[in-house]
Amino acid sequence: MKKLAIMGAMEEEITPLLEYFTNITKIEFAKNVYYEARLGNLDVVIAYSKIGKVFSTLTATTMIEKFGCDTLLFSGVAGGINPKLQIGDLIVASKLTQHDLDITAFGHPYGFVPGGDIFVNTDEKLREVALEVAQENDIKLIDGIIATGDQFVADQKRKDFIYDTFKADALEMEGSSVAVVCDALDIPCLILRAISDTADMDAGFDFDKFLETSAKESADFIIKIIHKLK
């Protein structure tokens, strides 16, 4: 690893990360801001993409192609749909899917497009490091499936559909698109999410309340992973 990309979707998701760095250089590019910094002898680029698959695809590609990052870590929050998940729990994605990708009218399963697949995997070695960090720090970490879509899902019927169709543990709006970019460009990636709301509550009511603390949980864990990788 020569240059590390750290992504979030929202400013609140990278703010706790930036607090770990000094001598930060801001670079504006493609209607976004990228923060170049160092952690020891490691070059790091940090950015939040804005919400959704399109913006996260643009940002991930930029960090790899323009800034030359060769490893990507995503830190953020997600809604839990696995009933075992509670607010503040951490989940690392073993694989991801696009729950709103639907060409079933042509006989294909949900989440599938020709030339692609229903699921995209993340880097196994990075997941192993994350699980080691969790064990060493006595932190609960689930290795599971994350479903991505361009919608904030508050409807219980929709949550049940995604859980039943993809066996997904958590929902968010960027992870799968980032993983697709990294898979296509052969860049190891890790998608880490802290649970900010769960299936048994009103997601819209609780999201703002738990965003700040859940984002910090995810960011703190990402920093522990980086120290382990170094």
C-alpha atoms as one frame of an Amber mdcrd trajectory, in Angstrom:
protein
   0.000   0.000   0.000   1.543   3.274  -1.176  -1.380   5.694  -1.101  -4.620
   5.198   0.770  -8.047   6.565  -0.109 -10.546   7.059   2.719 -14.092   7.834
   1.638 -17.365   8.768   3.217 -20.624   9.828   1.643 -21.433  12.808   3.843
 -19.303  15.493   5.442 -20.336  14.185   8.864 -18.759  10.838   7.978 -15.275
  12.201   7.274 -15.170  14.995   9.868 -14.097  12.626  12.678 -11.456  11.151
  10.338  -9.920  14.529   9.530  -9.386  15.139  13.236  -6.624  12.510  13.200
  -4.545  14.414  10.642  -2.489  17.605  10.579  -0.949  19.543   7.665  -3.929
  18.830   5.460  -3.933  20.138   1.874  -7.300  20.832   0.250  -7.612  20.211
  -3.480 -10.738  21.099  -5.443 -11.506  18.903  -8.415 -14.644  17.900 -10.332
 -16.925  19.929  -8.047 -15.592  18.229  -4.940 -12.919  18.722  -2.285 -10.140
  16.217  -1.604  -7.944  16.344   1.484  -4.359  15.153   1.112  -2.559  14.270
   4.347  -0.033  11.916   5.884  -0.277   9.441   8.727   3.294   8.630   9.656
   4.917   7.730   6.340   1.629   6.879   4.624   0.084   9.231   2.062  -3.678
   9.531   2.483  -6.453  11.151   0.459  -9.786  11.765   2.212 -13.053  12.856
   0.630 -16.802  12.691   0.991 -18.587  12.008  -2.240 -22.076  13.312  -1.535
 -24.960  10.893  -1.256 -25.780   8.251  -3.849 -24.250   5.819  -6.301 -23.394
   8.325  -9.039 -21.418  10.682  -6.810 -19.686   7.852  -4.961 -18.662   6.281
  -8.286 -17.211   9.603  -9.441 -15.303  10.144  -6.204 -13.904   6.621  -5.944
 -12.731   6.720  -9.555 -11.123  10.134  -9.044  -9.258   8.998  -5.946  -7.843
   6.037  -7.849  -7.214   7.531 -11.289  -6.269  11.152 -10.481  -4.729  10.826
  -7.024  -3.166   7.391  -7.565  -4.627   5.644  -4.520  -4.014   1.899  -4.536
  -6.229   0.912  -1.575  -9.630   2.283  -0.588 -11.408   2.263   2.761 -14.986
   3.485   3.064 -16.213   4.740   6.431 -19.817   5.645   7.119 -23.189   4.735
   8.518 -25.950   2.378   7.439 -29.380   1.220   8.448 -29.569  -2.236   9.955
 -32.160  -4.681   8.617 -30.730  -7.815  10.191 -32.647  -8.004  13.506 -29.396
  -8.969  15.244 -27.886  -5.549  14.506 -28.212  -2.744  17.029 -27.397   0.956
  16.859 -23.637   1.482  17.071 -22.746  -2.017  15.829 -20.139  -2.208  13.082
 -20.463  -4.198   9.872 -17.837  -4.870   7.236 -19.183  -5.926   3.854 -18.124
  -9.324   2.574 -20.131  -8.530  -0.555 -22.547  -5.871  -1.751 -25.488  -5.601
  -4.097 -27.619  -2.891  -5.716 -31.089  -3.502  -4.337 -32.711  -0.941  -6.670
 -31.247  -2.437  -9.859 -34.221  -4.038 -11.534 -34.405  -5.507 -15.055 -36.548
  -8.428 -13.980 -38.837  -7.609 -16.917 -36.176  -9.221 -19.106 -35.966 -12.370
 -17.019 -32.996 -11.415 -14.880 -32.899 -11.571 -11.074 -32.985  -8.432  -8.953
 -29.589  -6.723  -8.700 -28.216  -8.251 -11.916 -27.138  -6.740 -15.229 -25.596
  -8.639 -18.164 -21.817  -8.496 -17.879 -22.063  -8.002 -14.140 -23.298 -10.015
 -11.203 -25.782  -9.708  -8.372 -23.019  -9.298  -5.796 -19.546  -7.756  -5.836
 -16.969  -8.912  -3.304 -14.599  -6.815  -1.217 -10.975  -7.595  -0.415 -10.621
 -10.652   1.807  -7.279  -9.594   3.327  -8.627  -6.194   4.369 -11.640  -7.876
   5.958  -9.329 -10.206   7.869  -7.419  -7.197   9.205 -10.702  -5.561  10.245
 -11.784  -8.694  12.080  -8.377  -8.889  13.820  -8.698  -5.275  14.952 -12.192
  -5.958  16.270 -11.001  -8.987  18.224  -7.967  -7.201  19.658 -10.090  -4.244
  20.812 -13.092  -6.296  21.965 -15.346  -4.591  19.401 -18.398  -6.248  17.923
 -17.983  -6.496  14.141 -20.252  -8.389  11.769 -18.977  -9.673   8.424 -22.107
  -9.461   6.288 -23.958  -8.378   3.167 -24.718  -4.723   2.449 -27.368  -3.588
  -0.006 -26.988  -0.254  -1.808 -29.660   1.859  -3.480 -30.405   5.441  -4.455
 -33.104   5.804  -1.848 -33.273   6.198   1.905 -35.433   3.232   2.831 -37.885
   3.930   5.638 -40.706   1.660   4.456 -40.803  -1.620   6.351 -42.180  -3.585
   3.381 -39.236  -2.450   1.270 -36.797  -3.394   4.019 -38.380  -6.834   4.277
 -38.122  -7.273   0.500 -34.408  -6.419   0.495 -33.730  -8.656   3.476 -35.595
 -11.581   1.911 -34.254 -11.101  -1.623 -30.577 -10.471  -0.927 -30.177 -11.745
   2.652 -28.729  -8.294   3.331 -27.753  -7.227   6.823 -27.633  -3.480   6.239
 -28.755  -0.760   3.830 -26.942   2.315   2.529 -26.535   4.396  -0.631 -22.911
   4.167  -1.849 -21.045   0.985  -0.950 -21.876  -1.227  -3.898 -20.958   1.394
  -6.493 -17.619   2.000  -4.774 -16.970  -1.745  -4.671 -17.802  -2.072  -8.392
 -15.240   0.627  -9.232 -12.569  -1.001  -7.084 -13.280  -4.447  -8.484 -13.065
  -3.186 -12.071  -9.798  -1.318 -11.430  -8.286  -4.080  -9.269  -8.078  -1.916
  -6.147  -8.475  -3.602  -2.737 -11.372  -2.046  -0.859 -13.091  -2.292   2.487
 -16.609  -1.039   3.160 -17.189  -0.388   6.859 -20.472   0.896   8.253 -21.708
   1.759  11.723 -25.403   1.152  12.293 -27.277   4.430  12.764 -30.833   3.070
  12.713 -32.521  -0.312  12.719 -35.521  -2.031  11.208 -37.667  -1.855  14.315
 -37.789   1.950  14.464 -38.626   4.940  12.315 -35.457   5.447  10.273 -36.264
   9.049   9.408 -36.719   9.934  13.071 -33.505   8.385  14.324 -31.049   9.069
  11.496 -30.019  12.592  12.489 -29.905  11.655  16.152 -27.439   8.823  15.708
 -25.480   9.977  12.634 -22.757  11.811  14.544 -22.002   9.088  17.087 -22.256
   6.254  14.546 -19.952   8.053  12.091 -17.384   8.508  14.846 -17.565   4.798
  15.709 -16.842   3.933  12.091 -14.059   6.520  11.728 -12.287   5.441  14.913
 -12.320   1.850  13.716 -10.942   2.847  10.299  -7.983   4.550  11.990  -7.283
   1.374  13.994  -7.307  -0.597  10.724  -4.854   1.831   9.127  -2.409   1.456
  12.027  -2.693  -2.317  11.665  -2.047  -2.142   7.905   1.033   0.017   8.440
